[in-house]
Amino acid sequence: MTERLSLRARSLDDADALAPWRERFIVPDGVIYLDGNSLGCLPRATPQRMEQVIRGEWGAGLIRSWNSADWVDLPARLGAKIAPLIGAQPQEVIACDSTSVNLFKLIAAALDMQRDRGNGARKVVLSEPGNFPTDLYMIEGLERQRLARRRLASRDSLLSALDDDVALLLLTHAHYKTGELFDMGELTRAAHEAGALVLWDLSHSGGALPVHLNHCVADGEGADFAVGCGYKYFNGGPGAPAYAFVAERHLAALRQPLTGWFGHAEPFAFSDDYTAARGIEQLQCGTPPVLGLAALEVGVDLIAEMGVARLYGKSQALSEFFCQCLGECGVALELVSPSDPHRRGSQLSYRHEHAYAICQALIARGVIGDFRDPDILRFGFAPAYLRFADIARAVGHLAEVMRTGEWQRSEFHRRAAVT
Ligand SMILES: *Cc1c(COP(=O)(O)O)cnc(C)c1O
């Protein structure tokens, strides 16, 4: 790494208004973490909060805590905190289940809504090939139930694929492999004009960049539905609960198929018959995972404190600095993310035949990025805890791994179960 780059990194860090927040996270010594888009770092306050919830609320409070610690409202309360970060109103978002399960509920609800409107012939759920697998698999599952038909169209042919058969357009806002952003406004408008509803997967954008679900279309209705992940940029911990959004205009007509007792209007009336809760609470199925939700709340509070606009500004600066360092160190890698930082999320991805081994060699040096099958090397820039100095050092390591051919060592070619 050149002296010039480390000096430049230092001046960028000195000028960084978000720098003090790094202390609010536990980043292990010797690790440069470029994978916050897969599993966010542990907030320093989380273990203490968990101790409080486990020993105090659970251990001492026992079942009384459903009321006294307000566990029962935690999913909606946390949803209301996530709402302003994704351009939604508090009553439109709830934290519950996993992203996959929320996809199932909302795809089915959208199809049901189309039937209610007399559009029962519309059965197609349109998405793009190469979307995150679970999104595509959940459509397949509904296809096997004979509720949906899956149609995939590449990015540049999505608009023409929006015909009279399409019930729902399901897209991921920031692509998990390339980071490429969809124009949420343009596609939401096009779907509505074609008589379709829209479901956005915000897993790689929620908490990382400003999202305007309700106001993405300047002079029209905003997004209908959205889902997103709690363990990536929201730092909720492994397998953290996810969140789901339903536009207020749809809440009254909403019917989702996983009619568990926590989505009932009066769960504690123990009635034999299901009556859906009127609001977003209907999206709940079973008993909320209180421990997971409590951990997620700490992460969401931190992101809200920092503000997504500031976070995105910093992540763009980090990724631009990464590109600049690569150039100065003479590392030639094929960029598959958009080169314009406004057209991508908080990540940069490169294609290389030996991406897996390069990624392993970097991990051995403490630089944790990730590999996405078959040939993508992906670096995430979670701005909450990354420093510009980390970027300069990471690129220094990458340059050495490439220059020396270190990645060719046999130990870097063995595949683990999770890649
Ligand atoms: C990470 C991710 C998910 C995760 O779904 P889970 O049910 O939490 O495993 C879903 N969609 C996208 C686009 C993702 O990036």
The ligand as an ORCA input file, in Angstrom:
! r2SCAN-3c Opt
* xyz 0 1
  C     -30.376    -12.252      2.570
  C     -31.564    -12.226      1.688
  C     -32.713    -12.926      2.019
  C     -32.716    -13.795      3.245
  O     -33.842    -14.513      3.460
  P     -33.933    -15.381      4.812
  O     -35.290    -15.916      4.803
  O     -33.664    -14.425      5.938
  O     -32.875    -16.411      4.785
  C     -33.809    -12.817      1.178
  N     -33.757    -12.045      0.060
  C     -32.641    -11.375     -0.278
  C     -32.633    -10.525     -1.500
  C     -31.509    -11.450      0.516
  O     -30.408    -10.806      0.165
*
